[in-house]
Structure formats: C-alpha cells, structure tokens
Amino acid sequence: MATNLYEAMFVVDAAKGGSEFTKVVCHIADLLTRHGAAIERIERWDERKLAYPIKHAKRGVYVLVYFQADGSAISEIRHTAGLSEQLLRLLILCADEPGPVKGQLLSPQGEPVARAEGEPAKPAGEAAPEPPAPQQVAQKAEV
C-alpha cells in the first residue's frame, strides 16, 4: 500500500511534562511504530492552559509528530491513543510536507536533538530571538 505523510498533535497532561516526559515521548513513538508508521519528526510545543479540563487535567503539553503511514493504520492509531492514560487528546491530519519547526525537536527516545540547519534546539518556553530590523531602502523619487 502507498504511504502518506501525516501530522499528529498529541496533548499530554502537563503533570507528565517534567521527568516523565521522555517516557511519554517513547510511548507516542512506540504507539506509532507498532502500527507501521515511520516517524520523521517529533516536536515539543509549549505547555498551555486547556479551554476545559480533559481527564481532570487543566494544563497540557502539545507534541507534534510528522510520520509516514498507510491510511488503514490511522484508525488503529486513533483507537490505541484513545485507550492510553498518558494521552489526553489526538488530532491526525494529512500533510503535504512538514511545516517549519516551531518547538523543541526530540528523538523518538525523548531526548532533545539539534535543528536540521545545525542550530541547537531551544528549550520549550524559551522566547524566540528578536528578528533583525528591516533594512531601510532608499526610495527613488520619480520625476
């Protein structure tokens, strides 16, 4: 069967965002690979307050995963993730190509990795650097 590129947004209880977070990322990677998915990229996004409590959690950490899989595996992945006590929510969408990196890159073992461009990954929650000031372009007056 043909494989497609998917992006999955997992919401994890923020209480597991500390020392247990590497175990949660391993759990996510194992869940995907168990169903035949090939993981391309894992990103940890910021911790945020949830709009409403989910499984008694009021805050969540977002984990974005890009992976290749058969379309038939998606329903099995959703079902298995719904049974997991470690995951609060999951959204899976088809993707044309991976989007730009917005969070901290992680390995399937939950360890931080360097960005593809060679610049080191920033810890989640660290502010992005200020963009450089735009160059002023001299405007020519038309006669």
N, C-alpha and C positions, 0 to 999 in steps of 0.2 A: 504494500500500500504506500501511497505517497504521504510524506510527512509535511506538515505545515508548521509555520512559526507562530507561537502563541506567547502572549504576555499574561502573567497571572499576578494579581495583587492579593497577598495574604495579609490579614490583620491578626496580630498576635497580642495577647494580653501583655500590657506594659510591665506587669509584675514579673513576667518571664524575660523582660528585656535586659536584665542585668547579667548575672553569672550564668543563668540558664539559657541565654540567647543562642550560644553556639549549639546547644542541644536541639533547640527549636529549628535552626537552620539545617542541621543534619537531618532532622525529622522531615522537613519540607523536601530536601534533596532526595531522601530515601523514598518518600511518597511518590515523587515524580519518576524516578528511575525504576521503581518497582513496576510502574505501568508503561515502561518502554520509552520514556521521554529522555531526550538528550539536552542537558542544561547548557545554555550559552552564557548566561549572566545572572548574577544574584546581586541585588542592591538593598541595603537597609536604608529606609527613609526615616524621617523624624517620628518621635512619639507625639501623639496628639490626643486631645480630649475627644471622646466619641460623642456623637449627637445624642445618643441614648445608650443605656447600659446593654451590653451584649454578654450573656452568660455571667452576669454580675460584675463585669469589668467596665470601668468608666474611662479608661485610657487605653490606647492601643499603639503598637509599633507596626508600621507598614513595611512589608517586604515585597519588592518587585522582582519577579523571575521571568526571564525570557527562555523559552525552551522549544525544541522541535519534538513533535509527536504526531502519531496518527490521529485522525479525527475521532476514531472509535474509542480512543483511550480517554478522551476528555470527560465523558460522563462518569467513567470509573474513578478518575482523579477527583472530580467534584464529590462523588459519593463517599470516597475514603476520607477526604478532607472534612466533610460534614460530620463524620464519626469521631474525628480527632478532638481530644480535650484540649490540646495545645493551641489549636487554631480557632479564632473567633469567626472569621468570615473569609470568603474567597470569591474573587471575580476573575474569570478567564475570558480573554478576547483574542481574536485572530490579529496578527500583526504583520504588516508588510515588511518591516525591518525594525531592528531595535532602535529605540529612541535614544536621545542623548543621556549621558549619565547624570543623575540628579542626586544620588546618595552615595553612601559608602559601599564600595564594591567588596563582595565577600566570596570566598571559595565555598564549595559545597560542604566543607567541614566547618564553616562558620568563621574562618579566620579572615581578617582584612587583607586585601590584595591591592597592589598598585594599579592606578588607572592605566588604560591602554596606551595613552600618549606618553607614559613614562613619569607622569607627575604623581606623587603619592596620594593615596586615598585620604580624605579628610574624615575625622570622626563625625558621626551623625550629630547634628545640632550645632556644629561649628559654622559660623557665618561665612558666607562666600566672600571672597575678596572684592573690593570695590572695583568696578570696571574703570579702565583708564579714561581720562577726559577726552572727549572727541576733539580731533584736530580742527582748528578753525581754518576754513578755506576762504581765501580771498575771493570775493565776488567781483566779476568784471562788470563794469557799467557799460551797457550797450548804448551806442550813440544813434 
